[in-house]
Amino acid sequence: MNSAILEKEINTYFDYNATTPMSETVKLAIIDSLSLFANPSSQYQKSLPVRNLLVSARQAMASLLNCDEAELVFTSGGSEANNLAIKGVLGNIPPGTGHVVISSIEHPSVLEVIRYFESEKGLAISWIKPDSSGAISASDVQQSLRADTKMVILMAVNNETGTIQPFYEVAELAQQHNIHCHIDGVQAVGKLQLNCHELQAHSLSFAAHKFYGPKGIGGLYIRKGCSFSPLIHGGGQESGWRAGTENTLGLAGLAAAAREAKEKFLQWQQQLLYLRGQLIAGLQREIPGILINGTQKSDQVVANTINVSLPGIRAEALAALLDVHHQIAVSIGSACSNNKASRRSHVLQAMGLNNERIDSAVRISIGQFTNEHAINHLIKAISTEYQALLALSMDMEVTV
């Protein structure tokens, strides 16, 4: 793909929460590692550069998360990391026992694991609902804790609304009661400055493709002293936590992405805050009845995400027209849920939104490659297609 076409593709892409384009730095790091073919577990000299690459990736990720290198386990991505954390703890308890406290707005890679344990193993669940801003309450978590609570699970940032959850408070609560706390950090890494030394969580998941790295690589922070069972048994890689020959190309990209995310965090934040403000102002100007789903307080939402409802239309119709007429990509929910039968957003339902508002909801997520021209193009395109859909709806009512 030539640079002009690539630039156009990126300038019409507004679904960074689903995945991010790889940065040029990351691409070059992967290309540079293509010649490193040896197995890092082998003992001959050809393996040394590959082992050094693994060390470099662990150092870069530890620096980004503010944790020790030995506290990191690399996996195939966020879904595997979440499964490793949850099954590693709950898989050890006898069937028909145990209790988990979890928010009702988690990612499918968390929800489906918990539902499995609930239906197949008899695990008791306390579901914590958010308020209308999309955030849960730490006090609700505290009130739900029981003597047999084995885990507390919470995402740091919601993937649909961008609302930042009180995950530091919740992790502290769990620590006070000696309960394993798992934080799904997939949507937070690269968007928030995390400090795992201060965060009292026992585990935290991440995925490189959410912060401009490649797909197929991610990992789990496991606090020193924690112990649970691995998902994959085998050759003893990753200190026995995750067997399998390491994804060296993926780790080369992850290392570059982690370093870039740390170095450019403040620059990206400033850019995204400005663009998000421009986007909201433009949409409110063009579509006065537009509704923002989730908090409007800038310190309680990540800078790259906005979820809006456009009354009188269906979101999937708007998304389709934006795609076909303008090659614009937006989301009508979690990318990991769109492969399933159509259903309403469980996040917006948990927030108490009515069906009409949910059915007209669109998620827009921007990133480091988004510029002001792209934002203005998006605003104009949404306004044009929204008005067209309203007119079509009125014509159909007249016909009926």
Summary of the structure (lengths in Angstrom):
residues: 400
radius of gyration: 21.9
end to end distance: 47.7
largest distance: 77.9
contacts: 1360
relative contact order: 0.16
helix: 46%
strand: 14%
